Amino acid sequence: MGTFISILGMFFAMFALMAVGIMFKRKPIAGSCGGLGNVGLEKACDCDKPCDKKKHQLQQEQTVTFH
Protein backbone atom coordinates (compact mmCIF):
# COMPACT_ATOMS: atom_id res chain seq x y z
CA MET A 1 0.00 0.00 0.00
CA GLY A 2 2.90 2.32 0.73
CA THR A 3 4.26 1.79 -2.77
CA PHE A 4 0.93 2.70 -4.31
CA ILE A 5 0.68 5.92 -2.30
CA SER A 6 4.27 6.95 -3.13
CA ILE A 7 3.75 6.28 -6.86
CA LEU A 8 0.45 8.19 -6.78
CA GLY A 9 2.21 11.09 -5.02
CA MET A 10 4.95 11.12 -7.67
CA PHE A 11 2.33 11.10 -10.43
CA PHE A 12 0.53 14.12 -8.98
CA ALA A 13 3.86 15.91 -8.37
CA MET A 14 4.89 15.47 -12.01
CA PHE A 15 1.45 16.60 -13.16
CA ALA A 16 1.75 19.73 -11.01
CA LEU A 17 5.26 20.46 -12.29
CA MET A 18 4.11 20.17 -15.89
CA ALA A 19 1.24 22.57 -15.18
CA VAL A 20 3.58 25.10 -13.56
CA GLY A 21 5.97 24.81 -16.52
CA ILE A 22 3.17 25.52 -18.96
CA MET A 23 2.00 28.53 -16.95
CA PHE A 24 5.45 30.12 -16.81
CA LYS A 25 6.50 29.47 -20.39
CA ARG A 26 3.12 30.54 -21.81
CA LYS A 27 3.62 28.15 -24.70
CA PRO A 28 0.81 25.82 -25.76
CA ILE A 29 1.42 22.11 -25.71
CA ALA A 30 2.39 21.11 -29.24
CA GLY A 31 2.62 17.80 -31.01
CA SER A 32 5.80 16.12 -32.07
CA CYS A 33 7.61 16.78 -35.32
CA GLY A 34 6.29 13.51 -36.68
CA GLY A 35 2.69 12.85 -37.54
CA LEU A 36 1.05 11.96 -40.83
CA GLY A 37 3.31 14.26 -42.85
CA ASN A 38 6.36 12.34 -41.67
CA VAL A 39 4.83 9.03 -42.76
CA GLY A 40 4.26 10.27 -46.30
CA LEU A 41 0.49 10.82 -46.17
CA GLU A 42 -0.76 14.16 -47.42
CA LYS A 43 -4.05 13.94 -45.56
CA ALA A 44 -5.85 11.82 -42.98
CA CYS A 45 -7.89 9.96 -45.61
CA ASP A 46 -5.54 8.87 -48.37
CA CYS A 47 -7.97 6.47 -50.09
CA ASP A 48 -8.16 6.00 -53.85
CA LYS A 49 -11.94 5.62 -53.65
CA PRO A 50 -13.37 7.61 -50.72
CA CYS A 51 -16.56 6.43 -49.04
CA ASP A 52 -19.89 8.24 -49.45
CA LYS A 53 -19.45 10.09 -46.14
CA LYS A 54 -16.05 11.43 -47.23
CA LYS A 55 -17.37 12.40 -50.69
CA HIS A 56 -20.17 14.39 -49.06
CA GLN A 57 -17.70 16.09 -46.71
CA LEU A 58 -15.38 17.02 -49.60
CA GLN A 59 -18.33 18.37 -51.59
CA GLN A 60 -19.39 20.55 -48.66
CA GLU A 61 -15.84 21.85 -48.23
CA GLN A 62 -15.63 22.81 -51.90
CA THR A 63 -19.00 24.54 -51.72
CA VAL A 64 -17.96 26.57 -48.69
CA THR A 65 -14.60 27.46 -50.24
CA PHE A 66 -16.05 28.85 -53.46
CA HIS A 67 -18.93 30.86 -51.95
mmJSON file of the N, C-alpha and C atoms, coordinates in Angstrom:
{"data_MODEL":{"atom_site":{
"group_PDB":["ATOM","ATOM","ATOM","ATOM","ATOM","ATOM","ATOM","ATOM","ATOM","ATOM","ATOM","ATOM","ATOM","ATOM","ATOM","ATOM","ATOM","ATOM","ATOM","ATOM","ATOM","ATOM","ATOM","ATOM","ATOM","ATOM","ATOM","ATOM","ATOM","ATOM","ATOM","ATOM","ATOM","ATOM","ATOM","ATOM","ATOM","ATOM","ATOM","ATOM","ATOM","ATOM","ATOM","ATOM","ATOM","ATOM","ATOM","ATOM","ATOM","ATOM","ATOM","ATOM","ATOM","ATOM","ATOM","ATOM","ATOM","ATOM","ATOM","ATOM","ATOM","ATOM","ATOM","ATOM","ATOM","ATOM","ATOM","ATOM","ATOM","ATOM","ATOM","ATOM","ATOM","ATOM","ATOM","ATOM","ATOM","ATOM","ATOM","ATOM","ATOM","ATOM","ATOM","ATOM","ATOM","ATOM","ATOM","ATOM","ATOM","ATOM","ATOM","ATOM","ATOM","ATOM","ATOM","ATOM","ATOM","ATOM","ATOM","ATOM","ATOM","ATOM","ATOM","ATOM","ATOM","ATOM","ATOM","ATOM","ATOM","ATOM","ATOM","ATOM","ATOM","ATOM","ATOM","ATOM","ATOM","ATOM","ATOM","ATOM","ATOM","ATOM","ATOM","ATOM","ATOM","ATOM","ATOM","ATOM","ATOM","ATOM","ATOM","ATOM","ATOM","ATOM","ATOM","ATOM","ATOM","ATOM","ATOM","ATOM","ATOM","ATOM","ATOM","ATOM","ATOM","ATOM","ATOM","ATOM","ATOM","ATOM","ATOM","ATOM","ATOM","ATOM","ATOM","ATOM","ATOM","ATOM","ATOM","ATOM","ATOM","ATOM","ATOM","ATOM","ATOM","ATOM","ATOM","ATOM","ATOM","ATOM","ATOM","ATOM","ATOM","ATOM","ATOM","ATOM","ATOM","ATOM","ATOM","ATOM","ATOM","ATOM","ATOM","ATOM","ATOM","ATOM","ATOM","ATOM","ATOM","ATOM","ATOM","ATOM","ATOM","ATOM","ATOM","ATOM","ATOM","ATOM","ATOM","ATOM","ATOM"],
"id":[1,2,3,4,5,6,7,8,9,10,11,12,13,14,15,16,17,18,19,20,21,22,23,24,25,26,27,28,29,30,31,32,33,34,35,36,37,38,39,40,41,42,43,44,45,46,47,48,49,50,51,52,53,54,55,56,57,58,59,60,61,62,63,64,65,66,67,68,69,70,71,72,73,74,75,76,77,78,79,80,81,82,83,84,85,86,87,88,89,90,91,92,93,94,95,96,97,98,99,100,101,102,103,104,105,106,107,108,109,110,111,112,113,114,115,116,117,118,119,120,121,122,123,124,125,126,127,128,129,130,131,132,133,134,135,136,137,138,139,140,141,142,143,144,145,146,147,148,149,150,151,152,153,154,155,156,157,158,159,160,161,162,163,164,165,166,167,168,169,170,171,172,173,174,175,176,177,178,179,180,181,182,183,184,185,186,187,188,189,190,191,192,193,194,195,196,197,198,199,200,201],
"type_symbol":["N","C","C","N","C","C","N","C","C","N","C","C","N","C","C","N","C","C","N","C","C","N","C","C","N","C","C","N","C","C","N","C","C","N","C","C","N","C","C","N","C","C","N","C","C","N","C","C","N","C","C","N","C","C","N","C","C","N","C","C","N","C","C","N","C","C","N","C","C","N","C","C","N","C","C","N","C","C","N","C","C","N","C","C","N","C","C","N","C","C","N","C","C","N","C","C","N","C","C","N","C","C","N","C","C","N","C","C","N","C","C","N","C","C","N","C","C","N","C","C","N","C","C","N","C","C","N","C","C","N","C","C","N","C","C","N","C","C","N","C","C","N","C","C","N","C","C","N","C","C","N","C","C","N","C","C","N","C","C","N","C","C","N","C","C","N","C","C","N","C","C","N","C","C","N","C","C","N","C","C","N","C","C","N","C","C","N","C","C","N","C","C","N","C","C","N","C","C","N","C","C"],
"label_atom_id":["N","CA","C","N","CA","C","N","CA","C","N","CA","C","N","CA","C","N","CA","C","N","CA","C","N","CA","C","N","CA","C","N","CA","C","N","CA","C","N","CA","C","N","CA","C","N","CA","C","N","CA","C","N","CA","C","N","CA","C","N","CA","C","N","CA","C","N","CA","C","N","CA","C","N","CA","C","N","CA","C","N","CA","C","N","CA","C","N","CA","C","N","CA","C","N","CA","C","N","CA","C","N","CA","C","N","CA","C","N","CA","C","N","CA","C","N","CA","C","N","CA","C","N","CA","C","N","CA","C","N","CA","C","N","CA","C","N","CA","C","N","CA","C","N","CA","C","N","CA","C","N","CA","C","N","CA","C","N","CA","C","N","CA","C","N","CA","C","N","CA","C","N","CA","C","N","CA","C","N","CA","C","N","CA","C","N","CA","C","N","CA","C","N","CA","C","N","CA","C","N","CA","C","N","CA","C","N","CA","C","N","CA","C","N","CA","C","N","CA","C","N","CA","C","N","CA","C","N","CA","C","N","CA","C"],
"label_alt_id":[null,null,null,null,null,null,null,null,null,null,null,null,null,null,null,null,null,null,null,null,null,null,null,null,null,null,null,null,null,null,null,null,null,null,null,null,null,null,null,null,null,null,null,null,null,null,null,null,null,null,null,null,null,null,null,null,null,null,null,null,null,null,null,null,null,null,null,null,null,null,null,null,null,null,null,null,null,null,null,null,null,null,null,null,null,null,null,null,null,null,null,null,null,null,null,null,null,null,null,null,null,null,null,null,null,null,null,null,null,null,null,null,null,null,null,null,null,null,null,null,null,null,null,null,null,null,null,null,null,null,null,null,null,null,null,null,null,null,null,null,null,null,null,null,null,null,null,null,null,null,null,null,null,null,null,null,null,null,null,null,null,null,null,null,null,null,null,null,null,null,null,null,null,null,null,null,null,null,null,null,null,null,null,null,null,null,null,null,null,null,null,null,null,null,null,null,null,null,null,null,null],
"label_comp_id":["MET","MET","MET","GLY","GLY","GLY","THR","THR","THR","PHE","PHE","PHE","ILE","ILE","ILE","SER","SER","SER","ILE","ILE","ILE","LEU","LEU","LEU","GLY","GLY","GLY","MET","MET","MET","PHE","PHE","PHE","PHE","PHE","PHE","ALA","ALA","ALA","MET","MET","MET","PHE","PHE","PHE","ALA","ALA","ALA","LEU","LEU","LEU","MET","MET","MET","ALA","ALA","ALA","VAL","VAL","VAL","GLY","GLY","GLY","ILE","ILE","ILE","MET","MET","MET","PHE","PHE","PHE","LYS","LYS","LYS","ARG","ARG","ARG","LYS","LYS","LYS","PRO","PRO","PRO","ILE","ILE","ILE","ALA","ALA","ALA","GLY","GLY","GLY","SER","SER","SER","CYS","CYS","CYS","GLY","GLY","GLY","GLY","GLY","GLY","LEU","LEU","LEU","GLY","GLY","GLY","ASN","ASN","ASN","VAL","VAL","VAL","GLY","GLY","GLY","LEU","LEU","LEU","GLU","GLU","GLU","LYS","LYS","LYS","ALA","ALA","ALA","CYS","CYS","CYS","ASP","ASP","ASP","CYS","CYS","CYS","ASP","ASP","ASP","LYS","LYS","LYS","PRO","PRO","PRO","CYS","CYS","CYS","ASP","ASP","ASP","LYS","LYS","LYS","LYS","LYS","LYS","LYS","LYS","LYS","HIS","HIS","HIS","GLN","GLN","GLN","LEU","LEU","LEU","GLN","GLN","GLN","GLN","GLN","GLN","GLU","GLU","GLU","GLN","GLN","GLN","THR","THR","THR","VAL","VAL","VAL","THR","THR","THR","PHE","PHE","PHE","HIS","HIS","HIS"],
"label_asym_id":["A","A","A","A","A","A","A","A","A","A","A","A","A","A","A","A","A","A","A","A","A","A","A","A","A","A","A","A","A","A","A","A","A","A","A","A","A","A","A","A","A","A","A","A","A","A","A","A","A","A","A","A","A","A","A","A","A","A","A","A","A","A","A","A","A","A","A","A","A","A","A","A","A","A","A","A","A","A","A","A","A","A","A","A","A","A","A","A","A","A","A","A","A","A","A","A","A","A","A","A","A","A","A","A","A","A","A","A","A","A","A","A","A","A","A","A","A","A","A","A","A","A","A","A","A","A","A","A","A","A","A","A","A","A","A","A","A","A","A","A","A","A","A","A","A","A","A","A","A","A","A","A","A","A","A","A","A","A","A","A","A","A","A","A","A","A","A","A","A","A","A","A","A","A","A","A","A","A","A","A","A","A","A","A","A","A","A","A","A","A","A","A","A","A","A","A","A","A","A","A","A"],
"label_entity_id":["1","1","1","1","1","1","1","1","1","1","1","1","1","1","1","1","1","1","1","1","1","1","1","1","1","1","1","1","1","1","1","1","1","1","1","1","1","1","1","1","1","1","1","1","1","1","1","1","1","1","1","1","1","1","1","1","1","1","1","1","1","1","1","1","1","1","1","1","1","1","1","1","1","1","1","1","1","1","1","1","1","1","1","1","1","1","1","1","1","1","1","1","1","1","1","1","1","1","1","1","1","1","1","1","1","1","1","1","1","1","1","1","1","1","1","1","1","1","1","1","1","1","1","1","1","1","1","1","1","1","1","1","1","1","1","1","1","1","1","1","1","1","1","1","1","1","1","1","1","1","1","1","1","1","1","1","1","1","1","1","1","1","1","1","1","1","1","1","1","1","1","1","1","1","1","1","1","1","1","1","1","1","1","1","1","1","1","1","1","1","1","1","1","1","1","1","1","1","1","1","1"],
"label_seq_id":[1,1,1,2,2,2,3,3,3,4,4,4,5,5,5,6,6,6,7,7,7,8,8,8,9,9,9,10,10,10,11,11,11,12,12,12,13,13,13,14,14,14,15,15,15,16,16,16,17,17,17,18,18,18,19,19,19,20,20,20,21,21,21,22,22,22,23,23,23,24,24,24,25,25,25,26,26,26,27,27,27,28,28,28,29,29,29,30,30,30,31,31,31,32,32,32,33,33,33,34,34,34,35,35,35,36,36,36,37,37,37,38,38,38,39,39,39,40,40,40,41,41,41,42,42,42,43,43,43,44,44,44,45,45,45,46,46,46,47,47,47,48,48,48,49,49,49,50,50,50,51,51,51,52,52,52,53,53,53,54,54,54,55,55,55,56,56,56,57,57,57,58,58,58,59,59,59,60,60,60,61,61,61,62,62,62,63,63,63,64,64,64,65,65,65,66,66,66,67,67,67],
"pdbx_PDB_ins_code":[null,null,null,null,null,null,null,null,null,null,null,null,null,null,null,null,null,null,null,null,null,null,null,null,null,null,null,null,null,null,null,null,null,null,null,null,null,null,null,null,null,null,null,null,null,null,null,null,null,null,null,null,null,null,null,null,null,null,null,null,null,null,null,null,null,null,null,null,null,null,null,null,null,null,null,null,null,null,null,null,null,null,null,null,null,null,null,null,null,null,null,null,null,null,null,null,null,null,null,null,null,null,null,null,null,null,null,null,null,null,null,null,null,null,null,null,null,null,null,null,null,null,null,null,null,null,null,null,null,null,null,null,null,null,null,null,null,null,null,null,null,null,null,null,null,null,null,null,null,null,null,null,null,null,null,null,null,null,null,null,null,null,null,null,null,null,null,null,null,null,null,null,null,null,null,null,null,null,null,null,null,null,null,null,null,null,null,null,null,null,null,null,null,null,null,null,null,null,null,null,null],
"Cartn_x":[0.828,0.0,0.867,1.991,2.897,3.476,3.741,4.263,3.24,1.994,0.927,0.797,0.83,0.681,1.88,3.091,4.267,4.247,3.843,3.745,2.661,1.526,0.453,0.912,1.67,2.215,3.176,4.026,4.953,4.2,3.141,2.326,1.732,1.134,0.534,1.596,2.781,3.86,4.314,4.479,4.89,3.806,2.558,1.447,1.46,1.696,1.745,2.939,4.084,5.26,5.051,4.399,4.111,3.166,2.182,1.237,1.945,2.835,3.579,4.485,5.109,5.965,5.19,4.007,3.17,2.77,2.428,2.002,3.124,4.341,5.446,5.976,5.98,6.501,5.473,4.204,3.118,3.119,3.617,3.616,2.579,1.781,0.814,1.516,0.887,1.421,1.299,2.375,2.391,2.699,2.333,2.615,4.075,4.428,5.803,6.058,7.259,7.613,7.177,6.707,6.289,4.892,4.068,2.692,2.518,1.365,1.052,1.968,2.42,3.309,4.649,5.087,6.357,6.251,5.048,4.831,4.713,4.388,4.258,2.823,1.892,0.493,0.255,-0.464,-0.76,-1.977,-2.839,-4.052,-4.44,-5.44,-5.847,-6.491,-7.249,-7.894,-7.175,-6.339,-5.544,-6.045,-7.369,-7.97,-8.082,-7.948,-8.164,-9.637,-10.502,-11.944,-12.549,-12.806,-13.369,-14.809,-15.202,-16.556,-17.556,-18.836,-19.887,-19.827,-19.524,-19.445,-18.318,-17.179,-16.048,-16.331,-17.005,-17.372,-18.277,-19.252,-20.172,-19.414,-18.485,-17.698,-16.836,-16.201,-15.381,-16.226,-17.428,-18.327,-18.73,-19.02,-19.387,-18.216,-17.005,-15.836,-15.613,-15.807,-15.631,-16.687,-17.924,-19.003,-18.734,-18.265,-17.962,-16.789,-15.805,-14.603,-14.909,-15.787,-16.048,-17.1,-17.883,-18.934,-18.491],
"Cartn_y":[-1.195,0.0,1.251,1.171,2.316,2.633,1.59,1.788,2.505,2.085,2.704,4.186,4.521,5.916,6.74,6.19,6.945,7.15,6.138,6.275,7.289,7.239,8.19,9.614,9.776,11.087,11.603,10.712,11.122,11.509,10.781,11.095,12.493,12.803,14.119,15.221,14.912,15.906,16.231,15.225,15.465,16.225,15.889,16.597,18.072,18.348,19.728,20.467,19.819,20.46,20.785,19.898,20.175,21.365,21.454,22.572,23.883,23.886,25.098,25.487,24.522,24.809,25.443,24.949,25.522,26.952,27.188,28.532,29.551,29.167,30.118,30.327,29.321,29.47,30.101,29.997,30.544,29.988,28.801,28.153,27.035,26.912,25.825,24.474,23.444,22.111,21.787,21.379,21.106,19.63,19.172,17.798,17.617,16.408,16.116,16.566,16.412,16.779,15.705,14.605,13.505,13.717,12.745,12.851,12.268,12.528,11.957,12.478,13.711,14.256,13.53,13.045,12.342,10.923,10.378,9.027,9.03,10.165,10.265,10.461,10.575,10.819,12.319,12.736,14.161,14.577,13.638,13.945,12.731,12.903,11.816,10.678,10.987,9.961,9.926,8.949,8.867,7.7,7.575,6.471,6.816,5.795,6.0,6.249,5.477,5.62,5.963,7.238,7.613,7.111,6.89,6.426,7.568,7.245,8.243,9.39,9.059,10.088,11.077,10.565,11.433,12.258,11.666,12.398,13.577,13.329,14.388,15.497,15.11,16.09,16.924,16.291,17.019,17.969,17.527,18.367,19.598,19.42,20.551,21.519,20.996,21.855,22.676,22.08,22.805,23.881,23.577,24.544,25.74,25.493,26.575,27.388,26.751,27.458,28.418,28.022,28.85,29.92,29.855,30.86,31.897],
"Cartn_z":[0.0,0.0,0.0,0.69,0.733,-0.641,-1.421,-2.77,-3.639,-3.529,-4.313,-3.984,-2.716,-2.299,-2.766,-2.684,-3.131,-4.645,-5.413,-6.861,-7.222,-6.546,-6.78,-6.47,-5.385,-5.025,-6.083,-6.616,-7.674,-8.944,-9.257,-10.425,-10.302,-9.171,-8.978,-8.939,-8.396,-8.372,-9.793,-10.627,-12.012,-12.773,-12.53,-13.16,-12.761,-11.495,-11.005,-11.6,-11.703,-12.289,-13.764,-14.478,-15.889,-16.013,-15.142,-15.178,-14.871,-13.906,-13.56,-14.725,-15.372,-16.519,-17.66,-17.904,-18.964,-18.604,-17.349,-16.948,-17.082,-16.753,-16.808,-18.218,-19.037,-20.392,-21.322,-21.0,-21.814,-23.228,-23.396,-24.7,-24.678,-25.719,-25.758,-25.956,-25.503,-25.708,-27.192,-27.812,-29.244,-29.484,-30.644,-31.008,-31.374,-31.685,-32.068,-33.501,-33.943,-35.318,-36.307,-35.812,-36.683,-37.204,-37.083,-37.542,-38.926,-39.526,-40.831,-41.931,-41.835,-42.848,-42.886,-41.742,-41.669,-42.231,-42.255,-42.761,-44.277,-44.853,-46.298,-46.753,-45.823,-46.174,-46.257,-47.28,-47.422,-46.614,-46.306,-45.565,-44.727,-43.854,-42.976,-43.753,-44.786,-45.611,-46.952,-47.154,-48.37,-49.24,-49.346,-50.09,-51.571,-52.421,-53.853,-54.146,-53.494,-53.652,-52.291,-52.013,-50.717,-50.559,-49.329,-49.043,-49.259,-49.201,-49.445,-48.438,-47.187,-46.144,-46.471,-46.899,-47.232,-48.495,-49.48,-50.69,-50.352,-49.471,-49.055,-48.323,-47.459,-46.713,-47.659,-48.636,-49.603,-50.439,-50.807,-51.589,-50.792,-49.506,-48.658,-48.502,-48.363,-48.229,-49.489,-50.644,-51.904,-52.057,-51.635,-51.719,-50.821,-49.635,-48.686,-49.186,-49.779,-50.239,-51.374,-52.3,-53.462,-53.224,-52.168,-51.947,-50.991],
"occupancy":[1.0,1.0,1.0,1.0,1.0,1.0,1.0,1.0,1.0,1.0,1.0,1.0,1.0,1.0,1.0,1.0,1.0,1.0,1.0,1.0,1.0,1.0,1.0,1.0,1.0,1.0,1.0,1.0,1.0,1.0,1.0,1.0,1.0,1.0,1.0,1.0,1.0,1.0,1.0,1.0,1.0,1.0,1.0,1.0,1.0,1.0,1.0,1.0,1.0,1.0,1.0,1.0,1.0,1.0,1.0,1.0,1.0,1.0,1.0,1.0,1.0,1.0,1.0,1.0,1.0,1.0,1.0,1.0,1.0,1.0,1.0,1.0,1.0,1.0,1.0,1.0,1.0,1.0,1.0,1.0,1.0,1.0,1.0,1.0,1.0,1.0,1.0,1.0,1.0,1.0,1.0,1.0,1.0,1.0,1.0,1.0,1.0,1.0,1.0,1.0,1.0,1.0,1.0,1.0,1.0,1.0,1.0,1.0,1.0,1.0,1.0,1.0,1.0,1.0,1.0,1.0,1.0,1.0,1.0,1.0,1.0,1.0,1.0,1.0,1.0,1.0,1.0,1.0,1.0,1.0,1.0,1.0,1.0,1.0,1.0,1.0,1.0,1.0,1.0,1.0,1.0,1.0,1.0,1.0,1.0,1.0,1.0,1.0,1.0,1.0,1.0,1.0,1.0,1.0,1.0,1.0,1.0,1.0,1.0,1.0,1.0,1.0,1.0,1.0,1.0,1.0,1.0,1.0,1.0,1.0,1.0,1.0,1.0,1.0,1.0,1.0,1.0,1.0,1.0,1.0,1.0,1.0,1.0,1.0,1.0,1.0,1.0,1.0,1.0,1.0,1.0,1.0,1.0,1.0,1.0,1.0,1.0,1.0,1.0,1.0,1.0],
"B_iso_or_equiv":[0.0,0.0,0.0,0.0,0.0,0.0,0.0,0.0,0.0,0.0,0.0,0.0,0.0,0.0,0.0,0.0,0.0,0.0,0.0,0.0,0.0,0.0,0.0,0.0,0.0,0.0,0.0,0.0,0.0,0.0,0.0,0.0,0.0,0.0,0.0,0.0,0.0,0.0,0.0,0.0,0.0,0.0,0.0,0.0,0.0,0.0,0.0,0.0,0.0,0.0,0.0,0.0,0.0,0.0,0.0,0.0,0.0,0.0,0.0,0.0,0.0,0.0,0.0,0.0,0.0,0.0,0.0,0.0,0.0,0.0,0.0,0.0,0.0,0.0,0.0,0.0,0.0,0.0,0.0,0.0,0.0,0.0,0.0,0.0,0.0,0.0,0.0,0.0,0.0,0.0,0.0,0.0,0.0,0.0,0.0,0.0,0.0,0.0,0.0,0.0,0.0,0.0,0.0,0.0,0.0,0.0,0.0,0.0,0.0,0.0,0.0,0.0,0.0,0.0,0.0,0.0,0.0,0.0,0.0,0.0,0.0,0.0,0.0,0.0,0.0,0.0,0.0,0.0,0.0,0.0,0.0,0.0,0.0,0.0,0.0,0.0,0.0,0.0,0.0,0.0,0.0,0.0,0.0,0.0,0.0,0.0,0.0,0.0,0.0,0.0,0.0,0.0,0.0,0.0,0.0,0.0,0.0,0.0,0.0,0.0,0.0,0.0,0.0,0.0,0.0,0.0,0.0,0.0,0.0,0.0,0.0,0.0,0.0,0.0,0.0,0.0,0.0,0.0,0.0,0.0,0.0,0.0,0.0,0.0,0.0,0.0,0.0,0.0,0.0,0.0,0.0,0.0,0.0,0.0,0.0,0.0,0.0,0.0,0.0,0.0,0.0],
"pdbx_formal_charge":[null,null,null,null,null,null,null,null,null,null,null,null,null,null,null,null,null,null,null,null,null,null,null,null,null,null,null,null,null,null,null,null,null,null,null,null,null,null,null,null,null,null,null,null,null,null,null,null,null,null,null,null,null,null,null,null,null,null,null,null,null,null,null,null,null,null,null,null,null,null,null,null,null,null,null,null,null,null,null,null,null,null,null,null,null,null,null,null,null,null,null,null,null,null,null,null,null,null,null,null,null,null,null,null,null,null,null,null,null,null,null,null,null,null,null,null,null,null,null,null,null,null,null,null,null,null,null,null,null,null,null,null,null,null,null,null,null,null,null,null,null,null,null,null,null,null,null,null,null,null,null,null,null,null,null,null,null,null,null,null,null,null,null,null,null,null,null,null,null,null,null,null,null,null,null,null,null,null,null,null,null,null,null,null,null,null,null,null,null,null,null,null,null,null,null,null,null,null,null,null,null],
"auth_seq_id":[1,1,1,2,2,2,3,3,3,4,4,4,5,5,5,6,6,6,7,7,7,8,8,8,9,9,9,10,10,10,11,11,11,12,12,12,13,13,13,14,14,14,15,15,15,16,16,16,17,17,17,18,18,18,19,19,19,20,20,20,21,21,21,22,22,22,23,23,23,24,24,24,25,25,25,26,26,26,27,27,27,28,28,28,29,29,29,30,30,30,31,31,31,32,32,32,33,33,33,34,34,34,35,35,35,36,36,36,37,37,37,38,38,38,39,39,39,40,40,40,41,41,41,42,42,42,43,43,43,44,44,44,45,45,45,46,46,46,47,47,47,48,48,48,49,49,49,50,50,50,51,51,51,52,52,52,53,53,53,54,54,54,55,55,55,56,56,56,57,57,57,58,58,58,59,59,59,60,60,60,61,61,61,62,62,62,63,63,63,64,64,64,65,65,65,66,66,66,67,67,67],
"auth_comp_id":["MET","MET","MET","GLY","GLY","GLY","THR","THR","THR","PHE","PHE","PHE","ILE","ILE","ILE","SER","SER","SER","ILE","ILE","ILE","LEU","LEU","LEU","GLY","GLY","GLY","MET","MET","MET","PHE","PHE","PHE","PHE","PHE","PHE","ALA","ALA","ALA","MET","MET","MET","PHE","PHE","PHE","ALA","ALA","ALA","LEU","LEU","LEU","MET","MET","MET","ALA","ALA","ALA","VAL","VAL","VAL","GLY","GLY","GLY","ILE","ILE","ILE","MET","MET","MET","PHE","PHE","PHE","LYS","LYS","LYS","ARG","ARG","ARG","LYS","LYS","LYS","PRO","PRO","PRO","ILE","ILE","ILE","ALA","ALA","ALA","GLY","GLY","GLY","SER","SER","SER","CYS","CYS","CYS","GLY","GLY","GLY","GLY","GLY","GLY","LEU","LEU","LEU","GLY","GLY","GLY","ASN","ASN","ASN","VAL","VAL","VAL","GLY","GLY","GLY","LEU","LEU","LEU","GLU","GLU","GLU","LYS","LYS","LYS","ALA","ALA","ALA","CYS","CYS","CYS","ASP","ASP","ASP","CYS","CYS","CYS","ASP","ASP","ASP","LYS","LYS","LYS","PRO","PRO","PRO","CYS","CYS","CYS","ASP","ASP","ASP","LYS","LYS","LYS","LYS","LYS","LYS","LYS","LYS","LYS","HIS","HIS","HIS","GLN","GLN","GLN","LEU","LEU","LEU","GLN","GLN","GLN","GLN","GLN","GLN","GLU","GLU","GLU","GLN","GLN","GLN","THR","THR","THR","VAL","VAL","VAL","THR","THR","THR","PHE","PHE","PHE","HIS","HIS","HIS"],
"auth_asym_id":["A","A","A","A","A","A","A","A","A","A","A","A","A","A","A","A","A","A","A","A","A","A","A","A","A","A","A","A","A","A","A","A","A","A","A","A","A","A","A","A","A","A","A","A","A","A","A","A","A","A","A","A","A","A","A","A","A","A","A","A","A","A","A","A","A","A","A","A","A","A","A","A","A","A","A","A","A","A","A","A","A","A","A","A","A","A","A","A","A","A","A","A","A","A","A","A","A","A","A","A","A","A","A","A","A","A","A","A","A","A","A","A","A","A","A","A","A","A","A","A","A","A","A","A","A","A","A","A","A","A","A","A","A","A","A","A","A","A","A","A","A","A","A","A","A","A","A","A","A","A","A","A","A","A","A","A","A","A","A","A","A","A","A","A","A","A","A","A","A","A","A","A","A","A","A","A","A","A","A","A","A","A","A","A","A","A","A","A","A","A","A","A","A","A","A","A","A","A","A","A","A"],
"auth_atom_id":["N","CA","C","N","CA","C","N","CA","C","N","CA","C","N","CA","C","N","CA","C","N","CA","C","N","CA","C","N","CA","C","N","CA","C","N","CA","C","N","CA","C","N","CA","C","N","CA","C","N","CA","C","N","CA","C","N","CA","C","N","CA","C","N","CA","C","N","CA","C","N","CA","C","N","CA","C","N","CA","C","N","CA","C","N","CA","C","N","CA","C","N","CA","C","N","CA","C","N","CA","C","N","CA","C","N","CA","C","N","CA","C","N","CA","C","N","CA","C","N","CA","C","N","CA","C","N","CA","C","N","CA","C","N","CA","C","N","CA","C","N","CA","C","N","CA","C","N","CA","C","N","CA","C","N","CA","C","N","CA","C","N","CA","C","N","CA","C","N","CA","C","N","CA","C","N","CA","C","N","CA","C","N","CA","C","N","CA","C","N","CA","C","N","CA","C","N","CA","C","N","CA","C","N","CA","C","N","CA","C","N","CA","C","N","CA","C","N","CA","C","N","CA","C","N","CA","C","N","CA","C","N","CA","C"],
"pdbx_PDB_model_num":[1,1,1,1,1,1,1,1,1,1,1,1,1,1,1,1,1,1,1,1,1,1,1,1,1,1,1,1,1,1,1,1,1,1,1,1,1,1,1,1,1,1,1,1,1,1,1,1,1,1,1,1,1,1,1,1,1,1,1,1,1,1,1,1,1,1,1,1,1,1,1,1,1,1,1,1,1,1,1,1,1,1,1,1,1,1,1,1,1,1,1,1,1,1,1,1,1,1,1,1,1,1,1,1,1,1,1,1,1,1,1,1,1,1,1,1,1,1,1,1,1,1,1,1,1,1,1,1,1,1,1,1,1,1,1,1,1,1,1,1,1,1,1,1,1,1,1,1,1,1,1,1,1,1,1,1,1,1,1,1,1,1,1,1,1,1,1,1,1,1,1,1,1,1,1,1,1,1,1,1,1,1,1,1,1,1,1,1,1,1,1,1,1,1,1,1,1,1,1,1,1]
}}}
